[in-house]
Amino acid sequence: MKETMLPEKLRQDVAVLFASEGDGGAAAFFSSLAGLFASLAGRTDIAAAFPELPALYAAAVESLERKDPEEVEDRLTVLYAYLHGAGSAYTP
């Protein structure tokens, strides 16, 4: 797995990527999520509780290297859904 990217660096890179697409709202939203996920991915206690977090985080960082906003959005959304829904069953 790739080295964990520092939260502020990841936030900045995501913000620049989405801002280049002309969407300031998305830039702010996704850069905030990226910074949060970067800080969580670096914590062993969190990784122990959410075992898929390191791999999902690495996939998000790798997608950022390809500079495809839709792919980055997708990877961050998968991370959010995993963390948000961990341990809870879906109820329609």
C-alpha positions in Angstrom: 0.0 0.0 0.0 1.1 3.5 -0.7 2.4 5.7 2.1 -0.3 7.7 3.9 -0.6 11.2 2.4 -0.7 14.0 5.0 -4.2 15.3 5.6 -3.5 18.9 4.6 -1.6 17.8 1.4 -4.5 15.6 0.4 -7.0 18.3 1.1 -5.1 20.8 -1.0 -4.7 18.4 -3.9 -8.4 17.5 -4.0 -9.3 21.2 -3.7 -7.1 22.1 -6.7 -8.5 19.2 -8.8 -12.1 20.1 -8.2 -11.5 23.9 -8.5 -9.9 23.3 -11.9 -13.2 21.8 -13.0 -14.9 25.2 -12.0 -16.8 23.7 -9.0 -15.9 25.6 -5.9 -18.6 23.9 -3.8 -17.4 20.4 -4.7 -13.8 21.5 -4.1 -14.6 22.6 -0.5 -16.8 19.6 0.2 -14.5 16.9 -1.2 -11.3 18.5 0.2 -12.9 18.4 3.7 -13.8 14.8 3.3 -10.3 13.9 2.0 -8.7 15.6 4.9 -10.9 13.8 7.4 -10.2 10.4 5.8 -6.5 11.1 5.7 -6.4 11.8 9.4 -8.5 8.7 10.1 -6.4 6.4 7.9 -3.3 7.3 9.8 -4.7 6.1 13.1 -4.1 2.5 14.0 -7.1 2.4 16.5 -9.4 3.5 13.7 -7.9 1.1 11.2 -8.4 -1.7 13.7 -12.1 -0.9 14.0 -12.5 -0.4 10.2 -10.2 -3.0 8.6 -11.0 -2.0 5.0 -10.1 1.6 5.6 -6.4 1.5 4.6 -7.1 -0.2 1.3 -10.0 2.1 0.5 -8.0 5.2 1.4 -5.0 4.0 -0.7 -7.4 3.6 -3.7 -8.6 7.2 -3.1 -5.1 8.5 -3.1 -4.2 6.6 -6.2 -7.3 7.9 -8.0 -6.1 11.4 -7.2 -2.8 10.8 -9.0 -4.8 10.1 -12.2 -6.5 13.6 -11.9 -10.0 12.3 -12.7 -12.5 14.2 -10.6 -15.2 11.7 -11.1 -13.0 8.8 -10.0 -11.8 10.8 -7.0 -15.4 11.6 -6.1 -16.4 7.9 -6.4 -13.5 6.7 -4.2 -14.3 9.3 -1.5 -17.9 8.4 -1.6 -17.1 4.7 -1.2 -15.0 5.6 1.8 -17.8 7.7 3.3 -20.3 4.9 2.8 -18.0 2.4 4.3 -17.4 4.4 7.4 -20.9 5.7 7.8 -22.5 2.3 7.4 -20.0 0.1 9.2 -21.7 -2.1 11.7 -25.2 -1.1 10.8 -27.8 -2.9 8.7 -29.6 -1.0 6.0 -33.3 -0.5 6.8 -35.5 0.6 3.9 
